[in-house]
C-alpha cells in the first residue's frame, strides 16, 4: 500500500493549488496526489506553526518530512535572515516544495531528498521541526527523535506536533528520555505541540 512517505509515488499526478494565510503571510502551494494533506494545510501543521518561536541561538532550521513545504516555506517568510533546509523521502513532495519555494518568492531555503537524516551532514541546527510520519510506525518516529537530538546545536530545540490518539503521551516519554527538557507548548483538539531542548 502506498503512503505519503513512499519514495516514488506511483499514483497518477493531479496537481492542484491551494491558498492559505500562515502567521500573516499569504501563501500559495501546489499539491498533488501521493503527498500528505493535499487538499489543505492540516490542522496539526497550522498549530505547530502558530505555536513555534524562533530559538535565541543562531543557526539554520531544518524541516523534516517537509511534504510540499508549508512549514519550511512559512518559516522562511517569517525569518528571511535564517537558512532553512527542507527534506523529505518522497520525490514528488520534493519537486512540489521546490516549485512552491519559487511561487512564494523565498530564496533562503534549500530543498533536498533525504530519508530522515540520511543526507544531512550539518549537526548544528538551531531548531528542527516535524509533523512526523506517524503511519510509518513508532520505530521510525522514535528514530527521527534520536537523530534530531544528534543534529541540534547545544541550546537547540526540536518541535513536533502529534495527536493524543496517535501516541502523544508515549512520544513525550521518549523525548524526555533523550532530551530531559520537554514542554507542552500548546494543545488543541487532541493535538499536542512538544518542544524538546538540547542542553549539552
N, C-alpha and C positions, 0 to 999 in steps of 0.2 A: 504494500500500500504506500502511495506517495504522500509525503508530508511537506510542509513549508521548509523543513530543514533538509530536504533532499538536495543533493549536489547538482543534479541536472534534471529539473522538472520536465516531464515528457508531455504534460497536458498542453493542448493547443493554446497558443498565446491569444489573449483577447484583452489588449491594453485598455485602460480607462483612466480618466483624470479626475482627481478629487481636489477640492479646495478646502482649506482649513486655516483657522487662526490659532496659532500656538504662542501663548505668552506675548500677545500683542503684535505678532508678525503674521501677515497674510502669506500663506504658502500654498504652492500647488505641487501635487505629486502625481506622477504616472504610476499606476499599479497594474497588476496582472494576475492571471490565474497562476497558482503554484507558489505564491508568496503569502506571508502572514497578513491577515486583516486587509484584504484587497479592496473592500468597499468603503472603508473609513478608518481613520486613525483610532485604534481601540481605546477603551476607557482606561485600561491599565497604563498604557503608554502616556496618555494625556496626564494622568495623575502623577506619574513619575516626573514628567517634565514640569508640571506645576509645583511639585514639591522640591525639586532639585535646587541646591545652592552651590555655586561655584566654590571650590576649595580656596583657602587662603594661599596655599603654596602654588608656585608657578609650575608650568609643565603641560604637556599635551593631555588630551582627553580621548578615551577610547570607547567606542560604541560597539559592543559585542552582539552579533546577531542583528545587524542593522536593518535587514529587510530592505524596503525601498527608500528608507532614510529619514523617517520623521524625527528620531531622537538626535542623531548626529547633526543633521542639517539645521534643525531649530536651535541647537546649542551654538552652531557656527554663526547663525544670525545674531544671537544674543552676545556673543563674545568674539568679534572678528579678529582680536589680537591673540586668540588661543588657536593652537594647532589641534584639529580634530581628526581622528583616524576612525574609519568605519570598516568593520569586517563582517563577512557572512560566508557560509559554505555554499549557499545557494547561488549558482551562477546567474540565474535570471534576476534575482534580487540585486546582485552586484551591478548588473547593467542598468537596472532601473535607478539605483542610487546614484550612479554616475550621470544619468540623464537628468535626474532631479536636482543634482548639485548645480548643473548648468542652468536649469529652468529657474532656480531660485537665486541665482547670481551670487553664490558663495564661492570663495577661492581659497579658504583656509582649511579645506577638507581633502583628505586622501581616502580613497576607497580601494579596498583590496580583498581578494578571496582568501579566506583562511578558515580552517576547521578548528574552532575555538582559537587558541593562541598559536597554532602551528607555525604560522608565517610571521609572527610578531617577535622582533628581536629586542625592541626597546623595553626596558624594565624600570622606567622612570615616569610612569603616568601619575598625574595629579589626581585624576578621577577615572573610574571605569563604570559605565552604565550598561545595564542589560534588562530587557524584558525576556527572561530566559526561556529556552525551548522546553517547557515542562513535559510535553508529549514525547520528547526524546528519552525520558526516564531519569530517575534520581541519580544514577551513576554519572550521566553526562552533566547534569546540572551541578552536582557537587564537585565534579572535576573543574567546571567553569569557576566555581567559588575558589578552589585551591589555586588555580592558575592566576586568577585575578589578584589574589594576595601576593603572589610571587612577582607580578608585574607592576605593582604600585610602588611609588616613592614612599619612604617613611613620611607619615603625615597625610598620605593619600587616602582617598575614600572610594569605596565600592558601593554603588547604589543599584538596587534591584526592586522590581515590582513582582509580587506573587500573591495569588489568591489563597485565602484560608483553606478552601476546599481542595486546593492543589498542593497543599503541604507547607503552608507558611510557618506553622509552629515548629515543625521538624527542620525546616530550612533555617530558621533563626538559631536553633540549637547548633546546627552545623557551622553557621557563620561565627557564632560565639566561640566554638572550639578552635577556629582558625584565627580570628581577629581579636577576640576578647571584648572589644568595644563595639557594640551593635545597638543602634537606636531604631525604634519605630518612629519614623519622621511623620508619617501620615497613614491614615486608613479610611477607606470609604467603600461601601457596597461590597464588603468582603475582600477587598484588595488591600494589601499591606505594602508600604514603602519602607524598605530597610536601608539604613546607611551603616556600613561597617568601616571602621577607621583603622588603618595600619599605623602602629606606633613605633615599630622598630624595623 
